[in-house]
Structures are given as structure tokens and as C-alpha cells.
Amino acid sequence: MTRPSNPCDVASTTQSLFEMIGNTPLLAITFSHRKSVRTIYAKAEHLNLTGSIKDRMALHILLRAYRAGRLRPGDTIMEATSGNTGIAFAAIGKAMGHAVVIYMPDWMSLERVKLIESYGAKVIPVSREAGGFLGSIRMTQHQADCRKDVYLPQQFANYSNCEAHALTTGPEILEQLRLQGLKPAAFVAGVGTGGTIMGISQSLRRHFPHIKTFPVEPAESPTLSTGHKVGTHRIQGISDEFIPQILKLESLDEILSVSDGDSILMAQKLASSLGLGVGISSGCNFLAAVMAQDRLPQDSVVVTIFCDDNKKYLSTDLFRKELIRDTYLSSDIELLDFRVIGRLGAVQVHNRFIA
């Protein structure tokens, strides 16, 4: 793959990246719950280039920026992130020939830091005393104010984040379900930037106006419900310190809350029972999808996201014994099997999302 020397080369240069990002399988996961056998559909986003759904957004934002002239050859990409977005920008930015600097709260997993650095990017840790997540954003903005060669993707405020999913992830889900003769009744996703749930909801509602869309937050840190940061939690990648600008809660349905301990147990069960090595937020999403299905007519098609793989969590509680509580939903779920609704072959909408 040849790195671009000017914006005109970007589309051809990044064609190889398109082949490794998006167009992921949809998993039909069969499980037993409350004496009935049910199915939840999960988009296998942990199979993307760097192991997370954030690859879609990172590639789309960078290409949009090139087309608009906001990102130029030789510019440095700087972003504030809790991990997966930083990994995505580090890999994709480097493939496109850019230096990348990531500002990240210093309590994120060691694996995230090492992965970002492995792609040749620089990580600047930000302590709680220095402002944590909000401090990270302020620091990137300060750099952009001082330097002319800095590009800020600004994932929390950039509507291209939503657009990436409205034009790729959502249409893929619709087509994969259509090929199975299925119609979605609900979509469920944990909220980090809000780009995933906003973009996919936009796409699904274009075809199914009455579909339910449930944003998800940790029970221990209900930022969405309260409007401000509350408590701490262990589900990295969602419920940061504020409600993002691109998230429009008034356009979504009921906020669902899932415990971080329950999410850890569910992610562990997905790996040990079905061989699906996914992260804590994926366990959270699965449980929230079951909760959403409980609110709907029997056999409703509920879709969610497996956001990333479990390799980014080796030093976290995902790989430790977790206390089982009577209130946890995961204890009542027996995973039975999964079926793969495969990639779309020639129907690769993600290869054409920038005209």
C-alpha cells in the first residue's frame, strides 16, 4: 500500500484499508432465558482492522477531512480518546502517512496504550487532577490553536462520526437481516461518543420508522440519565465524563442501565461458552439487548454491537474472577450456539460511502 503524497491520492491509497474495515458478519446468538430459547443479533465489529468498531469512524472522518481540505499531507492528527478511537487513528493515520498524537486518561488499560504506541503514535496520559477526559480534549484544542499543522478529528462533536455508521454499519445490518427475511424491532448500543447509536438509528429508521433505539450506560455511572458525571465504572469506552454534542437523546428511546460486573461476567461467558472473545462493552450490549427484548413482543429481532475484542483487556477485571450477584441478568442466561450471517460480498456499501 502506497502512502498518499497529496489529497487526490487518498481514495486509491486507502482502498486497501476499506477491504479490512467494515462489512463485518452479523452473529445470530441463540440462548436460553426465563425458560425460553431466544436469539439476539450482534454485529461482529471486533473483526475490524484494529479490533474495534472505531475503525469505521476513523477512516471516514479522515477521508472527509482530506476531501474538505482540513487534513493535508504532513499534518499531525491529534485526538482525545479512551482507547479504541486512539488505536484506530494511530493505525489508519500512520497508514495514510501522518504522525499521530493521542491524549488519553491515565486510567485506561495498559493494552490500549501499548497498542497505540505499537502503531508509531505518541500517547500523552492525562490524570484526573489534570482534567481527565475533558482535560484531554482541552489539551488537543490548545495544540491546534498554537500550531497550523494539527488536525483534530473531534470524535465527540464531529457529525462525520454518525455519518460513518449511517452509511456503512446501518445499511450492512439492514441487508444482512433482509437476506434472512428479518425486520429489526430494536437496536441497542452503549454510548461513548454517541456516533454508533445515532448513525445506525438514522439508517434503520429510514426503513423502519417505528424501530426502538435504546442507548445504554453503566448502572454505576449513569451520566446519560443524570446529565453529568456520576460515580465510576469498569466498562471502558462508554459513559465518559459528559454527554457528547453529537448525541441527541430526545431522538432515542429509553436509556438502559447495566452493571459493569454483570457486563464482565457476560463477556467472560461469551468467550468461554461460544469462543467469542469480545470486550466488556460487548457483554454490556448483549445484556441490554436481552433487556430490550423483554420490553417487546416475543421473538422481536433485536440487534446490537460487539464493539471490540478481549485482547485490549488482558490487564483488567475481564481476566479476573468476578463476584456473581443475585441481581445480575447474566446468571439467568445460558448461551447455546451462534450462527454467522456472513459478509455481503459484492454489496460493499462501505467502499462507496464517499462520493
C-alpha positions as CSV (number, residue, x, y, z in Angstrom):
1,M,0.0,0.0,0.0
2,T,1.5,3.3,-1.1
3,R,1.1,6.2,1.3
4,P,-0.6,9.3,-0.2
5,S,1.5,12.3,-1.2
6,N,-1.5,14.6,-1.8
7,P,-5.2,14.5,-1.2
8,C,-6.0,13.3,-4.8
9,D,-4.2,10.0,-4.0
10,V,-6.1,9.3,-0.8
11,A,-9.1,7.4,-2.3
12,S,-6.9,4.9,-4.2
13,T,-4.3,4.6,-1.4
14,T,-6.9,3.8,1.2
15,Q,-8.8,1.2,-0.9
16,S,-6.7,-1.5,0.9
17,L,-8.0,-0.1,4.2
18,F,-11.6,-0.4,3.0
19,E,-11.0,-4.1,2.4
20,M,-10.1,-4.5,6.1
21,I,-12.7,-2.2,7.7
22,G,-16.4,-2.8,7.8
23,N,-18.5,-5.4,6.0
24,T,-18.4,-7.5,9.2
25,P,-20.5,-10.6,9.9
26,L,-23.8,-10.4,11.8
27,L,-24.0,-13.1,14.5
28,A,-27.3,-14.8,15.4
29,I,-26.7,-15.8,19.0
30,T,-29.1,-18.4,20.5
31,F,-29.6,-18.5,24.2
32,S,-31.9,-19.7,26.9
33,H,-33.5,-17.2,29.3
34,R,-36.5,-17.4,31.5
35,K,-37.3,-21.0,30.2
36,S,-37.5,-19.8,26.6
37,V,-35.0,-20.1,23.7
38,R,-34.3,-16.7,22.1
39,T,-32.0,-15.0,19.6
40,I,-30.0,-11.8,19.7
41,Y,-28.2,-10.4,16.7
42,A,-24.8,-8.9,17.2
43,K,-22.6,-7.1,14.6
44,A,-19.1,-8.6,14.9
45,E,-17.2,-5.3,14.9
46,H,-14.3,-6.9,16.9
47,L,-13.2,-8.3,13.5
48,N,-12.3,-4.9,12.1
49,L,-8.6,-3.9,11.2
50,T,-7.6,-2.9,14.8
51,G,-10.2,-5.0,16.5
52,S,-13.0,-2.4,17.1
53,I,-15.9,-0.5,15.5
54,K,-13.9,2.7,15.8
55,D,-12.0,1.9,12.6
56,R,-15.1,2.8,10.6
57,M,-15.4,6.2,12.1
58,A,-11.7,7.0,12.0
59,L,-11.3,6.2,8.3
60,H,-14.5,8.1,7.4
61,I,-13.5,11.2,9.3
62,L,-10.0,11.3,7.9
63,L,-11.3,10.9,4.3
64,R,-13.9,13.5,4.8
65,A,-11.2,15.8,6.2
66,Y,-9.0,15.2,3.2
67,R,-11.8,15.9,0.7
68,A,-12.6,19.2,2.6
69,G,-9.0,20.3,2.7
70,R,-8.9,20.3,6.5
71,L,-6.3,17.5,6.6
72,R,-3.3,17.9,4.5
73,P,-0.1,15.8,3.8
74,G,2.3,16.3,6.6
75,D,-0.3,17.3,9.2
76,T,-0.3,15.7,12.7
77,I,-3.5,14.1,13.8
78,M,-4.3,14.7,17.5
79,E,-7.3,13.2,19.3
80,A,-8.6,12.7,22.9
81,T,-9.8,9.2,23.4
82,S,-10.5,6.4,26.0
83,G,-8.7,3.9,23.8
84,N,-10.2,2.3,20.8
85,T,-10.5,5.5,18.8
86,G,-6.9,6.3,19.5
87,I,-5.9,2.8,18.3
88,A,-7.9,3.3,15.1
89,F,-6.5,6.8,14.4
90,A,-3.0,5.6,15.2
91,A,-3.1,2.7,12.7
92,I,-5.1,4.4,9.9
93,G,-3.4,7.8,10.3
94,K,0.0,6.1,10.1
95,A,-1.1,4.1,7.0
96,M,-2.0,7.4,5.4
97,G,1.4,8.9,6.2
98,H,0.6,11.1,9.3
99,A,2.1,11.5,12.7
100,V,-0.5,10.8,15.4
101,V,-0.6,12.0,19.0
102,I,-3.2,10.6,21.4
103,Y,-4.3,12.3,24.6
104,M,-5.8,9.7,26.9
105,P,-6.9,9.5,30.6
106,D,-4.2,7.6,32.5
107,W,-6.6,5.0,34.0
108,M,-7.3,3.3,30.7
109,S,-5.9,-0.3,30.2
110,L,-2.2,-0.8,29.6
111,E,-3.0,-2.7,26.4
112,R,-4.6,0.3,24.9
113,V,-1.5,2.4,25.5
114,K,0.9,-0.2,24.1
115,L,-1.3,-0.8,21.0
116,I,-1.4,2.9,20.2
117,E,2.4,3.1,20.6
118,S,2.9,0.0,18.5
119,Y,1.5,1.9,15.5
120,G,4.1,4.6,16.0
121,A,1.8,7.1,17.6
122,K,2.6,9.1,20.8
123,V,0.5,8.7,23.9
124,I,0.1,11.6,26.4
125,P,-1.6,10.4,29.6
126,V,-3.8,12.8,31.4
127,S,-4.5,12.4,35.1
128,R,-7.8,13.1,36.9
129,E,-6.0,16.1,38.5
130,A,-5.1,17.4,35.1
131,G,-8.8,17.1,33.9
132,G,-9.1,13.5,32.8
133,F,-11.2,13.2,29.7
134,L,-12.3,16.8,29.5
135,G,-8.7,17.9,30.1
136,S,-7.5,15.7,27.2
137,I,-9.9,17.5,24.9
138,R,-8.8,20.9,26.1
139,M,-5.1,19.9,25.5
140,T,-5.7,18.9,21.9
141,Q,-7.6,22.1,21.3
142,H,-4.7,24.1,22.7
143,Q,-2.3,22.4,20.4
144,A,-4.5,23.1,17.4
145,D,-4.7,26.8,18.4
146,C,-0.9,27.0,18.6
147,R,0.0,25.0,15.5
148,K,-1.2,25.2,11.9
149,D,-0.2,21.6,11.1
150,V,-2.6,19.9,13.6
151,Y,-5.8,18.2,12.6
152,L,-8.4,17.4,15.3
153,P,-10.9,14.7,14.4
154,Q,-13.0,15.7,17.4
155,Q,-15.0,12.5,17.6
156,F,-17.4,13.8,20.2
157,A,-18.5,16.8,18.1
158,N,-17.9,15.6,14.5
159,Y,-21.1,14.5,12.8
160,S,-19.0,12.5,10.3
161,N,-18.8,10.1,13.2
162,C,-22.5,9.5,12.9
163,E,-22.4,9.6,9.2
164,A,-19.9,6.7,9.1
165,H,-22.4,4.4,10.7
166,A,-25.5,5.8,8.8
167,L,-23.7,5.0,5.5
168,T,-22.0,1.7,6.4
169,T,-22.9,-0.1,9.6
170,G,-26.6,0.5,9.4
171,P,-27.0,-0.5,5.7
172,E,-25.0,-3.6,6.3
173,I,-27.3,-4.6,9.2
174,L,-30.4,-4.0,7.1
175,E,-29.1,-6.0,4.2
176,Q,-27.9,-8.9,6.3
177,L,-31.3,-9.1,8.0
178,R,-33.1,-8.7,4.7
179,L,-31.3,-11.7,3.3
180,Q,-32.6,-13.7,6.2
181,G,-36.1,-12.4,5.8
182,L,-35.9,-10.5,9.1
183,K,-37.0,-7.0,10.1
184,P,-35.4,-5.2,13.1
185,A,-37.6,-4.2,16.0
186,A,-34.9,-2.6,18.1
187,F,-31.3,-1.5,18.1
188,V,-29.3,-1.3,21.3
189,A,-25.8,0.2,21.9
190,G,-23.7,1.6,24.7
191,V,-22.9,5.3,24.4
192,G,-19.4,6.6,24.2
193,T,-19.3,9.4,21.6
194,G,-22.9,8.6,20.5
195,G,-21.8,8.2,16.9
196,T,-22.7,4.5,16.7
197,I,-26.3,4.7,18.0
198,M,-27.1,8.0,16.3
199,G,-25.8,6.9,12.9
200,I,-27.2,3.3,12.9
201,S,-30.5,4.6,14.3
202,Q,-30.7,7.1,11.4
203,S,-30.2,4.4,8.9
204,L,-32.6,1.8,10.4
205,R,-35.4,4.4,10.9
206,R,-35.2,5.4,7.3
207,H,-36.6,1.9,6.5
208,F,-38.4,1.1,9.8
209,P,-39.7,4.4,11.3
210,H,-41.1,2.7,14.4
211,I,-38.0,0.8,15.4
212,K,-36.9,1.2,19.1
213,T,-33.4,2.5,19.7
214,F,-32.1,2.0,23.2
215,P,-28.9,3.9,24.4
216,V,-27.0,2.0,27.2
217,E,-25.0,3.3,30.2
218,P,-23.3,1.6,33.2
219,A,-25.5,1.4,36.3
220,E,-22.6,2.6,38.4
221,S,-22.2,5.8,36.3
222,P,-25.5,7.0,34.9
223,T,-24.2,10.0,33.0
224,L,-26.9,9.9,30.4
225,S,-29.7,9.7,33.0
226,T,-28.4,12.5,35.2
227,G,-26.8,14.8,32.6
228,H,-23.4,14.9,34.4
229,K,-20.7,12.6,35.5
230,V,-21.7,10.3,38.4
231,G,-19.6,7.6,40.0
232,T,-17.0,5.4,38.3
233,H,-17.3,2.2,36.3
234,R,-15.3,-0.5,34.5
235,I,-16.9,-0.5,31.0
236,Q,-14.1,1.3,29.1
237,G,-15.3,3.2,26.1
238,I,-18.8,4.2,27.2
239,S,-20.1,6.8,29.7
240,D,-17.3,9.2,29.8
241,E,-17.4,12.5,31.7
242,F,-20.1,14.3,29.7
243,I,-22.9,13.9,27.2
244,P,-21.4,14.3,23.7
245,Q,-22.5,17.0,21.4
246,I,-23.5,14.6,18.6
247,L,-25.7,12.5,20.9
248,K,-29.4,13.6,20.7
249,L,-31.1,11.6,23.5
250,E,-34.5,13.2,22.6
251,S,-34.5,11.2,19.3
252,L,-33.8,7.9,21.1
253,D,-35.9,5.7,23.4
254,E,-35.4,4.5,27.0
255,I,-32.0,4.6,28.5
256,L,-31.0,1.1,29.7
257,S,-28.6,0.6,32.6
258,V,-26.3,-2.5,33.0
259,S,-23.9,-3.2,35.9
260,D,-20.2,-3.4,35.0
261,G,-19.9,-6.6,37.0
262,D,-22.7,-8.2,35.0
263,S,-21.1,-7.0,31.8
264,I,-17.8,-8.6,32.7
265,L,-19.5,-11.9,33.5
266,M,-21.4,-11.8,30.2
267,A,-18.3,-11.1,28.2
268,Q,-16.5,-13.9,30.0
269,K,-19.4,-16.2,29.2
270,L,-19.4,-15.3,25.5
271,A,-15.7,-16.3,25.3
272,S,-15.9,-19.4,27.5
273,S,-19.2,-20.8,26.1
274,L,-19.1,-19.7,22.4
275,G,-15.5,-18.8,21.8
276,L,-16.4,-15.2,21.1
277,G,-13.5,-13.1,22.5
278,V,-15.1,-9.7,23.0
279,G,-14.7,-6.8,25.4
280,I,-16.6,-5.7,28.4
281,S,-18.8,-3.2,26.5
282,S,-19.9,-6.1,24.3
283,G,-21.1,-8.1,27.3
284,C,-22.9,-4.9,28.4
285,N,-24.6,-4.6,24.9
286,F,-25.7,-8.2,24.9
287,L,-27.4,-7.9,28.3
288,A,-29.0,-4.6,27.3
289,A,-30.3,-6.3,24.1
290,V,-31.9,-9.0,26.3
291,M,-33.5,-6.3,28.4
292,A,-34.8,-4.5,25.3
293,Q,-36.2,-7.8,24.0
294,D,-38.0,-8.3,27.3
295,R,-39.8,-5.0,26.6
296,L,-41.0,-6.1,23.2
297,P,-43.3,-8.7,21.7
298,Q,-42.0,-12.3,21.8
299,D,-39.5,-13.1,19.1
300,S,-38.7,-9.5,18.3
301,V,-35.5,-9.0,16.3
302,V,-33.1,-7.0,18.4
303,V,-29.7,-6.0,17.1
304,T,-26.6,-4.8,19.0
305,I,-22.9,-4.4,18.5
306,F,-19.9,-6.4,19.7
307,C,-17.7,-3.3,19.8
308,D,-14.2,-4.7,20.3
309,D,-12.1,-7.8,21.1
310,N,-11.0,-9.0,24.5
311,K,-7.2,-8.6,23.8
312,K,-7.4,-5.0,24.9
313,Y,-8.4,-6.1,28.4
314,L,-5.7,-8.6,29.5
315,S,-4.8,-6.4,32.5
316,T,-8.3,-5.6,33.5
317,D,-11.0,-7.3,35.6
318,L,-12.3,-9.1,32.4
319,F,-9.5,-11.6,33.1
320,R,-10.1,-11.9,36.8
321,K,-12.8,-13.8,38.8
322,E,-15.9,-11.6,39.2
323,L,-18.3,-11.8,42.1
324,I,-21.7,-13.1,41.0
325,R,-24.7,-11.2,42.4
326,D,-28.3,-12.3,42.7
327,T,-29.4,-9.2,40.8
328,Y,-27.3,-10.0,37.7
329,L,-29.0,-10.9,34.5
330,S,-26.0,-12.9,33.1
331,S,-26.7,-15.7,35.7
332,D,-30.0,-16.5,34.1
333,I,-28.6,-16.7,30.5
334,E,-27.3,-19.9,29.0
335,L,-25.6,-19.4,25.7
336,L,-26.4,-22.2,23.3
337,D,-25.0,-21.5,19.9
338,F,-24.4,-18.9,17.2
339,R,-24.8,-18.7,13.5
340,V,-22.9,-16.4,11.2
341,I,-24.8,-14.2,8.7
342,G,-21.8,-13.6,6.6
343,R,-20.2,-10.6,4.8
344,L,-22.0,-9.1,1.9
345,G,-19.6,-10.0,-0.9
346,A,-20.3,-7.6,-3.8
347,V,-22.7,-5.5,-1.7
348,Q,-19.9,-3.4,-0.1
349,V,-21.6,-0.2,0.7
350,H,-18.7,0.9,2.8
351,N,-16.4,1.1,-0.2
352,R,-18.6,3.8,-1.7
353,F,-19.6,6.0,1.2
354,I,-17.7,9.0,-0.1
355,A,-18.8,10.1,-3.5
